[in-house]
Amino acid sequence: MNKVVGRFAPSPSGRMHMGNLWSCLLAWLSARSAGGGMVLRLEDLDPDRCRQAYCDQVMRDLEWLGLDWDGAPVYQSKRTELYRQAFQKLEQQGIIYPCFCTRAERLAASAPHRSDGIAVYDGRCGRLTAEEREKLAHTRRPAWRVRVPGEEVSFNDLLQGSFSENLAQDCGDFILRRSDGVYAYQLAVVVDDADMGVTQVVRGSDLLSSAPRQIWLQDRLGLPHTEYGHLPLLLAPDGRRLAKRDRDLELGRLQEEFTASELVGRLAFAAGLTDRPDPMTPQELIPLFSWEKLPKEDFTI
Ligand code: GLU
C-alpha cells in the first residue's frame, strides 16, 4: 500500500478553537500512527477573512500542541494559477455556466435547506439562453457553477461507514468561482489534495456532505481519490456546534488555563484513546491511536 499522507487544512480567519484542535490532533495521529506524512495547507482563499497574522498564529498553535508537519506550508492564496487550470479543464467539458443570481435570488431559487444547512440550487441560470446571458452580463458579474448529474456518489468513510449522495437531488449545481473571482473551496481542496500527495482526509463531520462533490470533481479532473475520516463534532456546552465566536474554547483562552499536554490529554480521553484525562503528548498517543476507538456521535467537552 502507498504511504499515508494526511493534512492539516485550517482556515486562518481567526484563532483555532477546541474543535479545530480535535480535528488536527486526530488527523495527525491517524497519519503518524500509520508511519505516514503530514502536510500543512493554509486555506486563506478569502481575502476578506484571512490574514497572514492568523496563518502565523495557526502554525505557532500547532507547534505549541506538539503537532508537526513535513515540508513548507502551502498557502492557497498563492495557487490561483493551479485552480484556474482545473477550472478551465471543467469549462472545456462544457459543465460550467455563469450564475447571475444575487444572494437573495439564490436563496429564493433553492429547495428547502438540507439538514446541514446547504440549500439545493434549482439550476435556473443553467437554463438561460445565450441572449439572456448576454443581457445579464451587462448588469452584473456572475459567479460560476458546475452542472452536476443525477448520479449517486458513494464512499466508505473510515468512521461514518458508507455514505452516498445524489448530486443533483441532494446538492445541486454548486459554485466553483465566486463573482469576485475567488475560486471556491470545493475546487481548491480537490486540486490541492492531489497536488500535495494527500491520501487521507481527516476532518469534522460538518464536511461529510462535501466529500461526494469532491470525489465527483476528482473524477472529472482525472485526480486520484483520497480516503476520508469524518470526525464527530465538539459541541458548545449548550449543544450548539462550536464556532469561532465561542471565545471560551478558543486556544488563546484555553492556554491561560491549560498546558498543551493537559489539553491533548483531555482530547485523547474524549477520543477514547486513554481511560483518564491525564496530560499526554501527541507523541505518546501514537501507539494508542486506532479508528475503532473513536466515538461516532457529536459530544460536549
Ligand atoms: N479549511 C476547512 C476548515 O477549516 C477544512 C477543509 C477540509 O478539511 O477539507 O473548516
py3Dmol code that shows the C-alpha trace and the ligand (Angstrom):
import py3Dmol

protein = """\
ATOM      1  CA  MET A   1       0.000   0.000   0.000  1.00  0.00           C
ATOM      2  CA  ASN A   2       1.082   3.548  -0.628  1.00  0.00           C
ATOM      3  CA  LYS A   3       2.294   5.616   2.256  1.00  0.00           C
ATOM      4  CA  VAL A   4      -0.427   7.564   4.058  1.00  0.00           C
ATOM      5  CA  VAL A   5      -0.171  11.334   3.727  1.00  0.00           C
ATOM      6  CA  GLY A   6      -2.547  13.312   5.940  1.00  0.00           C
ATOM      7  CA  ARG A   7      -3.060  17.036   6.106  1.00  0.00           C
ATOM      8  CA  PHE A   8      -3.942  19.967   8.284  1.00  0.00           C
ATOM      9  CA  ALA A   9      -6.124  22.389   6.318  1.00  0.00           C
ATOM     10  CA  PRO A  10      -7.070  25.206   8.688  1.00  0.00           C
ATOM     11  CA  SER A  11      -8.861  28.342   7.527  1.00  0.00           C
ATOM     12  CA  PRO A  12      -6.842  31.204   9.024  1.00  0.00           C
ATOM     13  CA  SER A  13      -9.762  33.504   9.720  1.00  0.00           C
ATOM     14  CA  GLY A  14      -9.263  33.677  13.484  1.00  0.00           C
ATOM     15  CA  ARG A  15      -7.771  31.780  16.374  1.00  0.00           C
ATOM     16  CA  MET A  16      -8.215  27.999  16.480  1.00  0.00           C
ATOM     17  CA  HIS A  17     -10.775  26.640  18.919  1.00  0.00           C
ATOM     18  CA  MET A  18     -11.133  23.341  20.686  1.00  0.00           C
ATOM     19  CA  GLY A  19     -12.938  21.816  17.679  1.00  0.00           C
ATOM     20  CA  ASN A  20     -10.007  22.652  15.384  1.00  0.00           C
ATOM     21  CA  LEU A  21      -7.554  21.148  17.872  1.00  0.00           C
ATOM     22  CA  TRP A  22      -9.632  17.984  17.980  1.00  0.00           C
ATOM     23  CA  SER A  23      -9.530  17.575  14.172  1.00  0.00           C
ATOM     24  CA  CYS A  24      -5.853  18.485  13.948  1.00  0.00           C
ATOM     25  CA  LEU A  25      -4.819  16.079  16.699  1.00  0.00           C
ATOM     26  CA  LEU A  26      -6.724  13.145  15.218  1.00  0.00           C
ATOM     27  CA  ALA A  27      -5.648  13.850  11.644  1.00  0.00           C
ATOM     28  CA  TRP A  28      -2.042  13.929  12.846  1.00  0.00           C
ATOM     29  CA  LEU A  29      -2.409  10.749  14.947  1.00  0.00           C
ATOM     30  CA  SER A  30      -4.052   8.862  12.118  1.00  0.00           C
ATOM     31  CA  ALA A  31      -1.232   9.705   9.706  1.00  0.00           C
ATOM     32  CA  ARG A  32       1.686   9.380  12.112  1.00  0.00           C
ATOM     33  CA  SER A  33       0.442   6.103  13.648  1.00  0.00           C
ATOM     34  CA  ALA A  34       0.476   4.651  10.122  1.00  0.00           C
ATOM     35  CA  GLY A  35       4.069   5.864   9.705  1.00  0.00           C
ATOM     36  CA  GLY A  36       2.726   8.443   7.273  1.00  0.00           C
ATOM     37  CA  GLY A  37       3.472  12.014   6.312  1.00  0.00           C
ATOM     38  CA  MET A  38       1.590  15.137   7.288  1.00  0.00           C
ATOM     39  CA  VAL A  39       1.355  18.341   5.267  1.00  0.00           C
ATOM     40  CA  LEU A  40       0.028  21.784   6.142  1.00  0.00           C
ATOM     41  CA  ARG A  41      -2.153  23.900   3.893  1.00  0.00           C
ATOM     42  CA  LEU A  42      -3.457  27.292   4.934  1.00  0.00           C
ATOM     43  CA  GLU A  43      -6.867  27.760   3.359  1.00  0.00           C
ATOM     44  CA  ASP A  44      -6.595  31.505   3.007  1.00  0.00           C
ATOM     45  CA  LEU A  45      -8.571  31.920  -0.220  1.00  0.00           C
ATOM     46  CA  ASP A  46     -10.938  34.517   1.130  1.00  0.00           C
ATOM     47  CA  PRO A  47      -9.027  37.816   1.201  1.00  0.00           C
ATOM     48  CA  ASP A  48     -11.745  39.453   3.298  1.00  0.00           C
ATOM     49  CA  ARG A  49     -11.446  36.980   6.152  1.00  0.00           C
ATOM     50  CA  CYS A  50      -7.877  35.665   6.141  1.00  0.00           C
ATOM     51  CA  ARG A  51      -4.760  37.402   7.429  1.00  0.00           C
ATOM     52  CA  GLN A  52      -1.085  36.472   7.414  1.00  0.00           C
ATOM     53  CA  ALA A  53      -1.070  37.072  11.174  1.00  0.00           C
ATOM     54  CA  TYR A  54      -3.692  34.327  11.598  1.00  0.00           C
ATOM     55  CA  CYS A  55      -1.604  31.946   9.455  1.00  0.00           C
ATOM     56  CA  ASP A  56       1.423  32.583  11.670  1.00  0.00           C
ATOM     57  CA  GLN A  57      -0.711  32.056  14.743  1.00  0.00           C
ATOM     58  CA  VAL A  58      -2.088  28.733  13.454  1.00  0.00           C
ATOM     59  CA  MET A  59       1.456  27.459  12.953  1.00  0.00           C
ATOM     60  CA  ARG A  60       2.555  28.602  16.395  1.00  0.00           C
ATOM     61  CA  ASP A  61      -0.510  26.937  17.899  1.00  0.00           C
ATOM     62  CA  LEU A  62       0.130  23.615  16.140  1.00  0.00           C
ATOM     63  CA  GLU A  63       3.734  23.700  17.312  1.00  0.00           C
ATOM     64  CA  TRP A  64       2.648  24.570  20.830  1.00  0.00           C
ATOM     65  CA  LEU A  65       0.437  21.479  20.840  1.00  0.00           C
ATOM     66  CA  GLY A  66       3.319  19.311  19.623  1.00  0.00           C
ATOM     67  CA  LEU A  67       1.909  18.676  16.143  1.00  0.00           C
ATOM     68  CA  ASP A  68       4.458  18.824  13.343  1.00  0.00           C
ATOM     69  CA  TRP A  69       4.245  18.701   9.553  1.00  0.00           C
ATOM     70  CA  ASP A  70       6.556  17.847   6.685  1.00  0.00           C
ATOM     71  CA  GLY A  71       7.877  20.385   4.217  1.00  0.00           C
ATOM     72  CA  ALA A  72       6.910  24.004   3.769  1.00  0.00           C
ATOM     73  CA  PRO A  73       3.356  25.167   4.467  1.00  0.00           C
ATOM     74  CA  VAL A  74       1.239  25.731   1.375  1.00  0.00           C
ATOM     75  CA  TYR A  75      -0.875  28.889   1.017  1.00  0.00           C
ATOM     76  CA  GLN A  76      -3.960  28.614  -1.155  1.00  0.00           C
ATOM     77  CA  SER A  77      -3.805  32.337  -1.879  1.00  0.00           C
ATOM     78  CA  LYS A  78      -0.611  31.704  -3.876  1.00  0.00           C
ATOM     79  CA  ARG A  79      -2.039  28.920  -6.034  1.00  0.00           C
ATOM     80  CA  THR A  80      -4.634  30.671  -8.166  1.00  0.00           C
ATOM     81  CA  GLU A  81      -2.955  29.500 -11.367  1.00  0.00           C
ATOM     82  CA  LEU A  82      -3.492  25.833 -10.465  1.00  0.00           C
ATOM     83  CA  TYR A  83      -7.168  26.453  -9.729  1.00  0.00           C
ATOM     84  CA  ARG A  84      -7.531  28.381 -12.978  1.00  0.00           C
ATOM     85  CA  GLN A  85      -6.170  25.414 -14.930  1.00  0.00           C
ATOM     86  CA  ALA A  86      -8.559  22.986 -13.239  1.00  0.00           C
ATOM     87  CA  PHE A  87     -11.472  25.363 -13.809  1.00  0.00           C
ATOM     88  CA  GLN A  88     -10.539  25.606 -17.469  1.00  0.00           C
ATOM     89  CA  LYS A  89     -10.481  21.816 -17.763  1.00  0.00           C
ATOM     90  CA  LEU A  90     -14.045  21.684 -16.486  1.00  0.00           C
ATOM     91  CA  GLU A  91     -15.066  24.532 -18.797  1.00  0.00           C
ATOM     92  CA  GLN A  92     -13.742  22.507 -21.711  1.00  0.00           C
ATOM     93  CA  GLN A  93     -16.042  19.691 -20.638  1.00  0.00           C
ATOM     94  CA  GLY A  94     -18.978  22.109 -21.076  1.00  0.00           C
ATOM     95  CA  ILE A  95     -20.204  21.745 -17.497  1.00  0.00           C
ATOM     96  CA  ILE A  96     -19.580  25.257 -16.183  1.00  0.00           C
ATOM     97  CA  TYR A  97     -22.111  28.073 -16.503  1.00  0.00           C
ATOM     98  CA  PRO A  98     -22.394  31.633 -15.223  1.00  0.00           C
ATOM     99  CA  CYS A  99     -24.895  32.289 -12.464  1.00  0.00           C
ATOM    100  CA  PHE A 100     -26.255  35.812 -12.197  1.00  0.00           C
ATOM    101  CA  CYS A 101     -28.441  35.233  -9.169  1.00  0.00           C
ATOM    102  CA  THR A 102     -27.922  37.619  -6.281  1.00  0.00           C
ATOM    103  CA  ARG A 103     -27.721  36.160  -2.827  1.00  0.00           C
ATOM    104  CA  ALA A 104     -31.419  36.783  -2.265  1.00  0.00           C
ATOM    105  CA  GLU A 105     -32.312  35.217  -5.615  1.00  0.00           C
ATOM    106  CA  ARG A 106     -30.121  32.229  -4.881  1.00  0.00           C
ATOM    107  CA  LEU A 107     -31.991  31.578  -1.681  1.00  0.00           C
ATOM    108  CA  ALA A 108     -35.328  32.008  -3.422  1.00  0.00           C
ATOM    109  CA  ALA A 109     -34.169  29.639  -6.171  1.00  0.00           C
ATOM    110  CA  SER A 110     -33.256  26.947  -3.694  1.00  0.00           C
ATOM    111  CA  ALA A 111     -35.140  23.979  -2.431  1.00  0.00           C
ATOM    112  CA  PRO A 112     -35.608  23.812   1.348  1.00  0.00           C
ATOM    113  CA  HIS A 113     -32.386  23.559   3.242  1.00  0.00           C
ATOM    114  CA  ARG A 114     -30.903  20.164   3.825  1.00  0.00           C
ATOM    115  CA  SER A 115     -30.093  19.049   7.331  1.00  0.00           C
ATOM    116  CA  ASP A 116     -26.613  20.577   7.094  1.00  0.00           C
ATOM    117  CA  GLY A 117     -27.998  23.964   6.104  1.00  0.00           C
ATOM    118  CA  ILE A 118     -26.909  23.825   2.468  1.00  0.00           C
ATOM    119  CA  ALA A 119     -29.591  24.887   0.042  1.00  0.00           C
ATOM    120  CA  VAL A 120     -30.122  22.962  -3.202  1.00  0.00           C
ATOM    121  CA  TYR A 121     -29.955  25.416  -6.111  1.00  0.00           C
ATOM    122  CA  ASP A 122     -32.616  24.784  -8.727  1.00  0.00           C
ATOM    123  CA  GLY A 123     -30.266  25.353 -11.666  1.00  0.00           C
ATOM    124  CA  ARG A 124     -32.201  28.261 -13.162  1.00  0.00           C
ATOM    125  CA  CYS A 125     -29.168  30.120 -14.566  1.00  0.00           C
ATOM    126  CA  GLY A 126     -28.103  26.885 -16.266  1.00  0.00           C
ATOM    127  CA  ARG A 127     -31.234  27.158 -18.422  1.00  0.00           C
ATOM    128  CA  LEU A 128     -30.659  30.713 -19.667  1.00  0.00           C
ATOM    129  CA  THR A 129     -30.405  31.213 -23.421  1.00  0.00           C
ATOM    130  CA  ALA A 130     -27.279  32.788 -24.918  1.00  0.00           C
ATOM    131  CA  GLU A 131     -29.164  36.082 -25.372  1.00  0.00           C
ATOM    132  CA  GLU A 132     -30.391  36.139 -21.813  1.00  0.00           C
ATOM    133  CA  ARG A 133     -26.848  35.540 -20.586  1.00  0.00           C
ATOM    134  CA  GLU A 134     -25.515  38.267 -22.792  1.00  0.00           C
ATOM    135  CA  LYS A 135     -28.065  40.712 -21.425  1.00  0.00           C
ATOM    136  CA  LEU A 136     -27.448  39.825 -17.800  1.00  0.00           C
ATOM    137  CA  ALA A 137     -23.675  40.030 -18.294  1.00  0.00           C
ATOM    138  CA  HIS A 138     -24.100  43.805 -18.737  1.00  0.00           C
ATOM    139  CA  THR A 139     -25.779  44.128 -15.372  1.00  0.00           C
ATOM    140  CA  ARG A 140     -23.510  42.203 -13.032  1.00  0.00           C
ATOM    141  CA  ARG A 141     -20.507  39.901 -12.715  1.00  0.00           C
ATOM    142  CA  PRO A 142     -21.567  36.256 -12.499  1.00  0.00           C
ATOM    143  CA  ALA A 143     -20.448  33.507 -10.194  1.00  0.00           C
ATOM    144  CA  TRP A 144     -19.623  30.219 -11.935  1.00  0.00           C
ATOM    145  CA  ARG A 145     -21.376  26.934 -11.247  1.00  0.00           C
ATOM    146  CA  VAL A 146     -20.707  23.386 -12.259  1.00  0.00           C
ATOM    147  CA  ARG A 147     -23.610  21.324 -13.573  1.00  0.00           C
ATOM    148  CA  VAL A 148     -23.919  18.075 -11.638  1.00  0.00           C
ATOM    149  CA  PRO A 149     -25.557  14.882 -12.879  1.00  0.00           C
ATOM    150  CA  GLY A 150     -28.338  12.976 -11.106  1.00  0.00           C
ATOM    151  CA  GLU A 151     -25.717  10.457 -10.124  1.00  0.00           C
ATOM    152  CA  GLU A 152     -25.211   8.705  -6.826  1.00  0.00           C
ATOM    153  CA  VAL A 153     -21.688   9.208  -5.436  1.00  0.00           C
ATOM    154  CA  SER A 154     -20.780   6.789  -2.641  1.00  0.00           C
ATOM    155  CA  PHE A 155     -17.755   6.225  -0.495  1.00  0.00           C
ATOM    156  CA  ASN A 156     -16.766   4.378   2.621  1.00  0.00           C
ATOM    157  CA  ASP A 157     -15.815   6.694   5.461  1.00  0.00           C
ATOM    158  CA  LEU A 158     -13.240   5.463   7.972  1.00  0.00           C
ATOM    159  CA  LEU A 159     -15.585   6.384  10.807  1.00  0.00           C
ATOM    160  CA  GLN A 160     -19.078   7.017   9.436  1.00  0.00           C
ATOM    161  CA  GLY A 161     -19.211   3.919   7.215  1.00  0.00           C
ATOM    162  CA  SER A 162     -20.846   4.060   3.838  1.00  0.00           C
ATOM    163  CA  PHE A 163     -22.200   7.440   2.744  1.00  0.00           C
ATOM    164  CA  SER A 164     -23.763   8.446  -0.516  1.00  0.00           C
ATOM    165  CA  GLU A 165     -25.450  11.392  -2.127  1.00  0.00           C
ATOM    166  CA  ASN A 166     -27.291  12.019  -5.343  1.00  0.00           C
ATOM    167  CA  LEU A 167     -25.557  15.173  -6.519  1.00  0.00           C
ATOM    168  CA  ALA A 168     -28.449  16.701  -8.471  1.00  0.00           C
ATOM    169  CA  GLN A 169     -31.037  15.981  -5.794  1.00  0.00           C
ATOM    170  CA  ASP A 170     -29.071  16.439  -2.589  1.00  0.00           C
ATOM    171  CA  CYS A 171     -26.636  19.126  -3.586  1.00  0.00           C
ATOM    172  CA  GLY A 172     -27.479  20.833  -6.862  1.00  0.00           C
ATOM    173  CA  ASP A 173     -25.159  22.722  -9.195  1.00  0.00           C
ATOM    174  CA  PHE A 174     -22.537  24.300  -6.970  1.00  0.00           C
ATOM    175  CA  ILE A 175     -20.308  27.348  -7.195  1.00  0.00           C
ATOM    176  CA  LEU A 176     -16.694  26.873  -8.267  1.00  0.00           C
ATOM    177  CA  ARG A 177     -15.799  30.512  -8.624  1.00  0.00           C
ATOM    178  CA  ARG A 178     -17.317  33.480  -6.874  1.00  0.00           C
ATOM    179  CA  SER A 179     -18.376  36.630  -8.676  1.00  0.00           C
ATOM    180  CA  ASP A 180     -15.340  38.446  -7.220  1.00  0.00           C
ATOM    181  CA  GLY A 181     -13.100  35.896  -8.964  1.00  0.00           C
ATOM    182  CA  VAL A 182     -12.127  33.871  -5.883  1.00  0.00           C
ATOM    183  CA  TYR A 183     -12.095  30.118  -6.551  1.00  0.00           C
ATOM    184  CA  ALA A 184     -14.343  28.108  -4.279  1.00  0.00           C
ATOM    185  CA  TYR A 185     -13.241  25.799  -1.504  1.00  0.00           C
ATOM    186  CA  GLN A 186     -14.610  22.677  -3.280  1.00  0.00           C
ATOM    187  CA  LEU A 187     -12.357  23.193  -6.278  1.00  0.00           C
ATOM    188  CA  ALA A 188      -9.263  24.315  -4.387  1.00  0.00           C
ATOM    189  CA  VAL A 189      -9.364  21.437  -1.926  1.00  0.00           C
ATOM    190  CA  VAL A 190      -9.511  18.810  -4.667  1.00  0.00           C
ATOM    191  CA  VAL A 191      -6.708  20.390  -6.688  1.00  0.00           C
ATOM    192  CA  ASP A 192      -4.510  20.858  -3.618  1.00  0.00           C
ATOM    193  CA  ASP A 193      -5.007  17.444  -2.042  1.00  0.00           C
ATOM    194  CA  ALA A 194      -3.929  15.821  -5.310  1.00  0.00           C
ATOM    195  CA  ASP A 195      -1.048  18.227  -5.890  1.00  0.00           C
ATOM    196  CA  MET A 196       0.257  17.797  -2.337  1.00  0.00           C
ATOM    197  CA  GLY A 197       0.055  13.988  -2.498  1.00  0.00           C
ATOM    198  CA  VAL A 198      -2.577  13.779   0.257  1.00  0.00           C
ATOM    199  CA  THR A 199      -4.055  10.280   0.562  1.00  0.00           C
ATOM    200  CA  GLN A 200      -6.107  10.697   3.738  1.00  0.00           C
ATOM    201  CA  VAL A 201      -8.520  13.487   4.677  1.00  0.00           C
ATOM    202  CA  VAL A 202      -9.494  13.623   8.352  1.00  0.00           C
ATOM    203  CA  ARG A 203     -11.816  16.496   9.318  1.00  0.00           C
ATOM    204  CA  GLY A 204     -15.060  17.359  11.088  1.00  0.00           C
ATOM    205  CA  SER A 205     -18.292  15.701  10.018  1.00  0.00           C
ATOM    206  CA  ASP A 206     -19.668  19.122   9.101  1.00  0.00           C
ATOM    207  CA  LEU A 207     -17.777  18.457   5.843  1.00  0.00           C
ATOM    208  CA  LEU A 208     -19.115  14.929   5.300  1.00  0.00           C
ATOM    209  CA  SER A 209     -21.576  16.126   2.674  1.00  0.00           C
ATOM    210  CA  SER A 210     -18.770  17.892   0.780  1.00  0.00           C
ATOM    211  CA  ALA A 211     -16.997  14.591   0.148  1.00  0.00           C
ATOM    212  CA  PRO A 212     -19.320  13.376  -2.677  1.00  0.00           C
ATOM    213  CA  ARG A 213     -18.819  16.688  -4.500  1.00  0.00           C
ATOM    214  CA  GLN A 214     -15.077  16.409  -4.061  1.00  0.00           C
ATOM    215  CA  ILE A 215     -14.961  12.787  -5.239  1.00  0.00           C
ATOM    216  CA  TRP A 216     -17.008  13.698  -8.298  1.00  0.00           C
ATOM    217  CA  LEU A 217     -14.669  16.639  -9.055  1.00  0.00           C
ATOM    218  CA  GLN A 218     -11.638  14.348  -8.633  1.00  0.00           C
ATOM    219  CA  ASP A 219     -13.151  12.089 -11.299  1.00  0.00           C
ATOM    220  CA  ARG A 220     -13.891  14.972 -13.668  1.00  0.00           C
ATOM    221  CA  LEU A 221     -10.327  16.232 -13.287  1.00  0.00           C
ATOM    222  CA  GLY A 222      -8.709  12.795 -13.511  1.00  0.00           C
ATOM    223  CA  LEU A 223      -7.283  13.066  -9.978  1.00  0.00           C
ATOM    224  CA  PRO A 224      -6.869  10.197  -7.504  1.00  0.00           C
ATOM    225  CA  HIS A 225      -9.387   9.620  -4.712  1.00  0.00           C
ATOM    226  CA  THR A 226      -8.395  10.068  -1.084  1.00  0.00           C
ATOM    227  CA  GLU A 227      -9.553   8.204   1.991  1.00  0.00           C
ATOM    228  CA  TYR A 228     -11.950  10.099   4.275  1.00  0.00           C
ATOM    229  CA  GLY A 229     -12.467  10.047   8.019  1.00  0.00           C
ATOM    230  CA  HIS A 230     -15.154  12.461   9.255  1.00  0.00           C
ATOM    231  CA  LEU A 231     -14.939  13.079  12.976  1.00  0.00           C
ATOM    232  CA  PRO A 232     -17.820  13.786  15.321  1.00  0.00           C
ATOM    233  CA  LEU A 233     -18.090  17.449  16.254  1.00  0.00           C
ATOM    234  CA  LEU A 234     -17.375  19.009  19.583  1.00  0.00           C
ATOM    235  CA  LEU A 235     -20.415  20.890  20.793  1.00  0.00           C
ATOM    236  CA  ALA A 236     -20.585  24.008  22.952  1.00  0.00           C
ATOM    237  CA  PRO A 237     -21.911  23.361  26.477  1.00  0.00           C
ATOM    238  CA  ASP A 238     -25.439  24.276  25.312  1.00  0.00           C
ATOM    239  CA  GLY A 239     -25.341  21.711  22.499  1.00  0.00           C
ATOM    240  CA  ARG A 240     -24.620  24.103  19.629  1.00  0.00           C
ATOM    241  CA  ARG A 241     -21.850  23.476  17.158  1.00  0.00           C
ATOM    242  CA  LEU A 242     -18.625  25.238  18.200  1.00  0.00           C
ATOM    243  CA  ALA A 243     -17.887  28.388  16.280  1.00  0.00           C
ATOM    244  CA  LYS A 244     -15.078  30.898  16.250  1.00  0.00           C
ATOM    245  CA  ARG A 245     -17.239  33.183  18.355  1.00  0.00           C
ATOM    246  CA  ASP A 246     -17.172  30.711  21.270  1.00  0.00           C
ATOM    247  CA  ARG A 247     -14.333  32.558  22.881  1.00  0.00           C
ATOM    248  CA  ASP A 248     -14.179  30.348  25.945  1.00  0.00           C
ATOM    249  CA  LEU A 249     -12.985  27.443  23.871  1.00  0.00           C
ATOM    250  CA  GLU A 250     -10.605  29.498  21.766  1.00  0.00           C
ATOM    251  CA  LEU A 251      -6.989  28.477  22.106  1.00  0.00           C
ATOM    252  CA  GLY A 252      -5.809  31.832  23.462  1.00  0.00           C
ATOM    253  CA  ARG A 253      -8.236  31.490  26.348  1.00  0.00           C
ATOM    254  CA  LEU A 254      -7.548  27.789  26.872  1.00  0.00           C
ATOM    255  CA  GLN A 255      -3.822  28.490  27.112  1.00  0.00           C
ATOM    256  CA  GLU A 256      -4.440  30.647  30.177  1.00  0.00           C
ATOM    257  CA  GLU A 257      -5.813  27.607  31.941  1.00  0.00           C
ATOM    258  CA  PHE A 258      -4.167  24.526  30.458  1.00  0.00           C
ATOM    259  CA  THR A 259      -0.770  23.321  29.326  1.00  0.00           C
ATOM    260  CA  ALA A 260      -0.545  21.703  25.880  1.00  0.00           C
ATOM    261  CA  SER A 261      -0.312  18.213  27.432  1.00  0.00           C
ATOM    262  CA  GLU A 262      -3.365  18.839  29.572  1.00  0.00           C
ATOM    263  CA  LEU A 263      -5.410  19.839  26.536  1.00  0.00           C
ATOM    264  CA  VAL A 264      -4.119  16.970  24.424  1.00  0.00           C
ATOM    265  CA  GLY A 265      -4.812  14.578  27.308  1.00  0.00           C
ATOM    266  CA  ARG A 266      -8.427  15.730  27.551  1.00  0.00           C
ATOM    267  CA  LEU A 267      -8.944  15.382  23.814  1.00  0.00           C
ATOM    268  CA  ALA A 268      -7.346  11.920  23.840  1.00  0.00           C
ATOM    269  CA  PHE A 269      -9.673  10.836  26.628  1.00  0.00           C
ATOM    270  CA  ALA A 270     -12.683  12.187  24.690  1.00  0.00           C
ATOM    271  CA  ALA A 271     -11.424  10.224  21.683  1.00  0.00           C
ATOM    272  CA  GLY A 272     -11.430   7.020  23.715  1.00  0.00           C
ATOM    273  CA  LEU A 273      -7.662   6.608  23.348  1.00  0.00           C
ATOM    274  CA  THR A 274      -6.996   6.741  27.109  1.00  0.00           C
ATOM    275  CA  ASP A 275      -9.085   5.844  30.146  1.00  0.00           C
ATOM    276  CA  ARG A 276      -8.299   9.010  32.096  1.00  0.00           C
ATOM    277  CA  PRO A 277      -7.980  12.658  31.028  1.00  0.00           C
ATOM    278  CA  ASP A 278      -4.352  12.797  32.192  1.00  0.00           C
ATOM    279  CA  PRO A 279      -1.750  15.002  30.462  1.00  0.00           C
ATOM    280  CA  MET A 280      -0.318  13.343  27.350  1.00  0.00           C
ATOM    281  CA  THR A 281       1.819  14.468  24.437  1.00  0.00           C
ATOM    282  CA  PRO A 282       0.791  13.722  20.854  1.00  0.00           C
ATOM    283  CA  GLN A 283       3.914  11.523  20.542  1.00  0.00           C
ATOM    284  CA  GLU A 284       2.816   9.393  23.492  1.00  0.00           C
ATOM    285  CA  LEU A 285      -0.569   8.872  21.870  1.00  0.00           C
ATOM    286  CA  ILE A 286       0.764   7.491  18.589  1.00  0.00           C
ATOM    287  CA  PRO A 287       0.823   3.839  19.754  1.00  0.00           C
ATOM    288  CA  LEU A 288      -2.640   4.212  21.320  1.00  0.00           C
ATOM    289  CA  PHE A 289      -4.426   5.515  18.229  1.00  0.00           C
ATOM    290  CA  SER A 290      -6.974   3.396  16.419  1.00  0.00           C
ATOM    291  CA  TRP A 291     -10.033   4.339  14.354  1.00  0.00           C
ATOM    292  CA  GLU A 292     -12.075   1.662  16.166  1.00  0.00           C
ATOM    293  CA  LYS A 293     -11.754   3.519  19.468  1.00  0.00           C
ATOM    294  CA  LEU A 294     -13.123   6.851  18.234  1.00  0.00           C
ATOM    295  CA  PRO A 295     -16.668   7.974  19.059  1.00  0.00           C
ATOM    296  CA  LYS A 296     -19.111   8.448  16.203  1.00  0.00           C
ATOM    297  CA  GLU A 297     -21.556  10.843  17.857  1.00  0.00           C
ATOM    298  CA  ASP A 298     -21.061  14.560  18.427  1.00  0.00           C
ATOM    299  CA  PHE A 299     -20.272  15.367  22.061  1.00  0.00           C
ATOM    300  CA  THR A 300     -19.729  18.153  24.571  1.00  0.00           C
ATOM    301  CA  ILE A 301     -16.345  18.555  26.191  1.00  0.00           C
TER     302      ILE A 301
END
"""
ligand_1 = """\
10
LIG
N -10.436 24.728 5.834
C -11.547 23.938 6.279
C -11.884 24.318 7.709
O -11.057 24.824 8.425
C -11.247 22.460 6.229
C -11.313 21.950 4.871
C -11.068 20.457 4.734
O -10.580 19.817 5.678
O -11.339 19.940 3.656
O -13.014 24.091 8.108
"""
view = py3Dmol.view(width=600, height=400)
view.addModel(protein, "pdb")
view.setStyle({"model": 0}, {"cartoon": {"style": "trace"}})
view.addModel(ligand_1, "xyz")
view.setStyle({"model": 1}, {"stick": {}})
view.zoomTo()
view.show()
